[in-house]
Amino acid sequence: MKSICAVLGVEAAGIKEGKYGLALIKASGTAAAVFTKNIFAAAPVILMKERMENGVLDGIIVNSGNANVYTGEQGLKDTERMAEIAAEAFKTTPERVGVASTGVIGRFLDTGIIEDQCRRISGNITSDEDAEIQAAKAIMTTDLAEKHALVQKPGFSVAGIAKGSGMIAPNMGTMLGFLYTDAEIPADELKTLLQKAVRRSFNRVVVDGDTSTNDCVFITATGKKGKADPDEFYEALEEVCINLAKMIAKDGEGATKFIEVEVTGTKTEEDAEIIAKTVVGSPLVKTAVYGEDPNWGRIIAAAGRAGVSFDPLEMTISISNGEETVVLARKGENLADIKVNPENLAAAKSLMKGKTVIFKLSLESGSEKATAFGCDFTEKYVEINGKYTT
């Protein structure tokens, strides 16, 4: 699928050899980024927080297989070296190169591998579909699928690729996102819009509750198609981010089902967001979804401990597969009791057999809403992470 390379001014290349991969994405323009809030930030995060103040990029280099975290001064030097290596390929200065890493924590980078891979693919940087596919594959770790998204408007396009499967929790998880547009957007405005879009997308994904050390989302505006309406641009940006966020949730480590939690009728968007993330992040809710058990008591228990004040006797809880909906409880009345409403309970269980399970919570406290995304917990998740480095 062609997404970022459908944006004017964007070219890419990538290589994956065993656990080690390298992606190059060449695009010049105004730029912005957001990063993990984990205090054990990766070396590339530390460096990029400083360099992104310039608000411009000519390209990005990304390695997979090594996170470059807890590596001290050597880690920072290795990150700087990565920027230098890519700068040669992009024919620019290191200060205008974005750097990102993903993989195992606590091991030093082998910059020799990175330099060799970069040398071998730098001549392959193009806007061809295959080039983008290779770049998307290069940044994957435990991901099972590439993640591409594209929204095309009459006057501009917004697109992105991402990686992420485990160590995914609010404030982003082990995810890397690279977004591009051919609209002309000033760097300060780009940063404001990116922060808003990330809050409503990547920051609402919970796979396992762990927040990574390497999370970052970059956006570059090449300006090749001129100025765009800010509202229309933001709408497209948010759509791209949400689409990528859903792909990350669906590709959660060991996942068999995608979970969406829609919370409506709250006093503030933040209240709805907190409840939605609490429910979708609950291990008990996740395991119930895996077992196709419509145990809605776990949902209200999670909503009740979220720290948001509301009247529980005003809440309505429903389950859906995206096409059909069953109301489980309404304003204090149990509508899925095994003795009184066995048909309703059976219908709810039937809706959980598919790949998508949607919980809808209406609180009747206000007019705000939010949606969070996640996946079920399975034995496979334990297997993957129990042997991650061995």
Buried (B, 14 or more C-beta within 10 A) or exposed (E): BBBBBBBBBBBBBBBBEEEBBBBBBBBBBBBBBBBBEBEBBBBBBBBBBEBBEEBBBBBBBBBBBBBBBBBEEEBBBBBBBBBBBBBBBBEBEBEBBBBBBBBBBEBEBBBEBBBBBBEEBBEBBBBBBBBBBBBBBBBBBBBEBBBBBBBEBEBBBBBBBBBBBBBBBBBBBBBBBBBBBBBBBBBEBBBBBBBBBBBBBBBBBBBBBBBBBBBBBBBBBBBBBEEBEEEBBBBBBBBBBBBBBBBBBBBBBBBBBBBBBBBBBBBBBEBBBBBBBBBBBBEBBBBBBBBBEBBBBBBBBBBBEBEBEBEEEBBBBBBBBEEEBBBBBBEEEBBBEEEEBEEBBEBBBBBBEBEBBBBBBBBBBBEBBBBBBBBBBBEEBEEBBEEEEE
